[in-house]
Amino acid sequence: MAIRTWTICDVARDEYLESLVVTPGKVGGRARGYRVSKRRLRGGLRDGVDLVEIDNGLLQVAIIPTRGMGIWEIRVGEFRIGWQAPVQGPVHPQFVPLFEPSGLGWLDGFDELLVRCGLESNGAPEFDEQGRLRYPLHGKIANIPAHRVELCVDGDAGRIQLSGAVDEVRLFFNKLRLTTLYQTEVGSRVLQVTDTVTNLSAEPGELELLYHINFGLPLLEPGSRVVVPVRRLAPRDAVAAAVVDSWDSYPPETPGIKEAVYFMQLHSDPTGQTVAVLHNSAGSRGVAIRFNVAELPYFTLWKNPQAAVDGYVTGLEPGVNFPNRRSFEKEKGRVVTLQPGQVRTFNLSIEVLLDEGQVRQAVAQVANLAAQGLAEICRDPLPEWSMI
């Protein structure tokens, strides 16, 4: 069988590849037209960041092991799927002051297409009674480098897999391991993501996890729409409530506008599968995010239509919880407890939609799920979902 594996990084064995290029000639088998490379970025805030680029012949996926195995961007030719943050990334974690007094230091490194928020906490910063920061914005996992990264290519099946392990551990606190597997096939429009979170401790641990999946220009534009099978929706706060009638569409870039956030539960098929779609104003390009509500029961929509230079972006965010302060989420029963050695698995996929037919098909899938019942649209924040 034409299957080859490369260890890109293994801290336990003191192994590390500075660079790597894999093409069909190095693997064998029938598959053609793909390329995988690994390099280390230099200069500026990206200095020292490892970047693995997977080209399956259609999708070019840039993955960042240094930043918790996040996805920086996906490209199809000149069509870039991601967003333009004010920072020039990907930013090395050494330059991200997570525990600065405001609790907002996480934003100094935020520019990925897909960034995980957690694992101990996510959501708004939380402070103790003396005003000291307890939990910073969106947690730590996105700013922890992977300690093991492995590439596996099956040249007969045309399957490319990249896996990585990231530990969020601390003496006297949580000891959780995130193991990520990215998988795609030659010529496919789909990137599959499988995460497992393992409690390494001999004591129970607690977990919050949210997938912050972010899109900007050119996919996001005035008139773009998000299409999801809403079962229940509520604005997070008064800002979002004031524009709840347009929750699913996007205005032009508007300097100084405040972000609007909506919390949701979605309809699914009998197996729990659901889908969220974002498409441009013409309906000619888009993305479909697929996940399972048994694994990720809550969905957050973040709309930030500021000027492009300030971050014109939206986030489609499935999670085990809503991104409120951790104590509020725990009070409402949305913080997961993992017993010693327990493993939780999370699956999602990103499908790129490249023409009107593909967009229509994905939107029709949403419509079929939504037909299970009426959408409950709440005009005001729900006390059980929002702390504001």
Disulfide bonds with the S-S distance in Angstrom:
none
